[in-house]
Amino acid sequence: MSRTGKRAFTLAEMLIVIAIAVVLLSIGSVFWRSAGQRAAMKGALQGTISLLNYARGRAVSLAGEVRVGFNGECFYLERKDDDGGFISLDRHFCPSPLVKVEIEPGDGIVYLPSGGVEEKAYIFMLDKLGRKRKISVSEFTGKAVVSAVKN
């Protein structure tokens, strides 16, 4: 029986196609992971800035001090009561676990009734790709600004 007129793939051709597919998939997975890291960092920055702006507004509207703290996983808000202690407020924000967060000063950022902060503050965020961002909170205006930090 002859196979004239019929063409089939050889084993070598199939192996080449599979090898090309594996290379393309591995390249795609690197880009996909990088995109996920960028999205996690962007979400962490936007959520933190939003919470800081909310805390500033609450300090002004309550005519009292509002502290933004960080418990290692989430940012939280507290307002100062008449006895000098802090009472928890209704807002919090938890950045993605893909982003490492550090806050200076360590006890949190205290917004004053004027809208400024008690002392200049920084929030550092580092993703798993090594990109580091810094949120600087102005002592006088309480406004938060994001900048890149070179390692």
C-alpha positions as CSV (number, residue, x, y, z in Angstrom):
1,M,0.0,0.0,0.0
2,S,1.5,3.3,-1.0
3,R,0.7,6.7,0.5
4,T,0.9,8.8,-2.6
5,G,-1.0,12.0,-2.4
6,K,-1.2,12.0,1.4
7,R,1.1,14.2,3.5
8,A,1.6,13.7,7.3
9,F,3.6,15.5,9.9
10,T,6.9,13.9,10.9
11,L,7.9,13.4,14.5
12,A,10.6,16.0,14.1
13,E,8.1,18.6,12.8
14,M,5.8,18.0,15.7
15,L,8.6,18.3,18.3
16,I,9.7,21.6,16.7
17,V,6.1,23.0,16.9
18,I,5.8,21.9,20.6
19,A,9.2,23.5,21.4
20,I,8.2,26.8,19.8
21,A,4.9,26.7,21.8
22,V,6.7,26.1,25.1
23,V,9.1,29.0,24.5
24,L,6.2,31.3,23.6
25,L,4.2,30.2,26.7
26,S,7.2,30.8,29.0
27,I,7.8,34.3,27.6
28,G,4.1,35.1,28.0
29,S,4.0,33.9,31.6
30,V,6.9,36.3,32.5
31,F,5.0,39.2,31.1
32,W,1.7,38.1,32.7
33,R,3.4,37.9,36.2
34,S,5.0,41.3,35.7
35,A,1.6,42.8,34.8
36,G,0.1,41.3,37.9
37,Q,2.9,42.9,40.0
38,R,2.3,46.3,38.4
39,A,-1.4,46.0,39.0
40,A,-0.8,45.1,42.7
41,M,1.5,48.1,43.2
42,K,-0.9,50.5,41.5
43,G,-3.8,49.3,43.5
44,A,-1.8,49.5,46.8
45,L,-0.7,53.1,45.9
46,Q,-4.2,54.2,44.9
47,G,-5.9,52.7,47.9
48,T,-3.4,54.1,50.3
49,I,-3.6,57.6,48.8
50,S,-7.4,57.4,49.0
51,L,-7.3,56.4,52.6
52,L,-4.8,59.2,53.5
53,N,-7.1,61.8,51.7
54,Y,-10.1,60.5,53.6
55,A,-8.2,60.7,57.0
56,R,-7.2,64.3,56.2
57,G,-10.8,65.2,55.4
58,R,-12.1,63.5,58.6
59,A,-9.5,65.4,60.8
60,V,-10.7,68.7,59.3
61,S,-14.4,67.8,59.5
62,L,-14.2,66.4,63.1
63,A,-11.8,69.3,64.2
64,G,-9.7,66.6,65.9
65,E,-6.7,64.4,65.3
66,V,-7.0,61.3,63.1
67,R,-4.3,58.7,63.0
68,V,-3.5,56.4,60.1
69,G,-1.9,53.3,61.5
70,F,-0.5,50.1,59.9
71,N,-0.8,46.7,61.6
72,G,1.5,44.8,59.2
73,E,-1.4,43.8,56.9
74,C,-3.9,46.7,56.8
75,F,-4.0,50.5,57.2
76,Y,-6.6,51.6,59.7
77,L,-8.0,54.9,61.0
78,E,-8.5,56.1,64.6
79,R,-9.6,59.4,66.0
80,K,-8.4,61.0,69.2
81,D,-11.0,61.0,71.9
82,D,-11.4,63.5,74.8
83,D,-9.2,61.4,77.1
84,G,-6.2,61.4,74.7
85,G,-6.7,57.8,73.5
86,F,-7.7,56.7,70.0
87,I,-11.0,55.3,68.9
88,S,-11.3,53.1,65.8
89,L,-13.0,54.7,62.8
90,D,-15.0,52.9,60.1
91,R,-12.4,52.8,57.3
92,H,-9.4,50.5,56.6
93,F,-7.5,49.4,53.5
94,C,-5.5,46.2,53.0
95,P,-2.9,46.4,50.2
96,S,-2.1,43.3,48.2
97,P,0.1,40.7,49.9
98,L,2.3,41.0,46.9
99,V,3.4,44.5,48.1
100,K,5.5,44.9,51.2
101,V,4.7,48.1,53.2
102,E,6.7,50.1,55.7
103,I,5.5,53.3,57.4
104,E,7.6,56.0,59.1
105,P,7.1,57.1,61.8
106,G,6.3,53.6,63.0
107,D,3.3,54.6,65.2
108,G,1.4,56.0,62.3
109,I,0.6,59.3,60.6
110,V,-1.4,61.8,62.7
111,Y,-3.5,64.3,60.8
112,L,-4.3,67.5,62.7
113,P,-7.5,69.6,62.5
114,S,-5.7,72.0,60.2
115,G,-5.3,69.2,57.6
116,G,-1.5,69.0,58.2
117,V,0.3,66.2,59.9
118,E,2.0,66.0,63.3
119,E,5.3,65.3,61.6
120,K,6.5,64.5,58.0
121,A,5.7,60.9,57.2
122,Y,6.6,58.3,54.6
123,I,5.1,55.1,53.4
124,F,7.4,52.8,51.4
125,M,6.0,50.1,49.2
126,L,8.1,47.3,47.6
127,D,6.8,44.8,45.1
128,K,8.3,41.4,44.4
129,L,10.0,42.7,41.2
130,G,12.1,45.1,43.3
131,R,10.3,48.3,42.4
132,K,10.1,50.6,45.4
133,R,7.7,53.6,45.7
134,K,7.5,56.2,48.4
135,I,4.4,58.2,49.5
136,S,5.5,61.4,51.2
137,V,3.0,63.2,53.4
138,S,3.7,66.9,53.7
139,E,3.9,68.2,57.3
140,F,2.1,71.5,56.5
141,T,-0.6,70.6,54.0
142,G,-1.1,66.8,54.7
143,K,-1.0,66.1,50.9
144,A,0.4,62.8,49.8
145,V,2.8,62.5,46.8
146,V,4.1,59.3,45.2
147,S,7.6,59.0,43.9
148,A,9.9,56.2,42.7
149,V,12.8,55.2,44.8
150,K,16.0,53.9,43.2
151,N,17.5,50.9,44.9
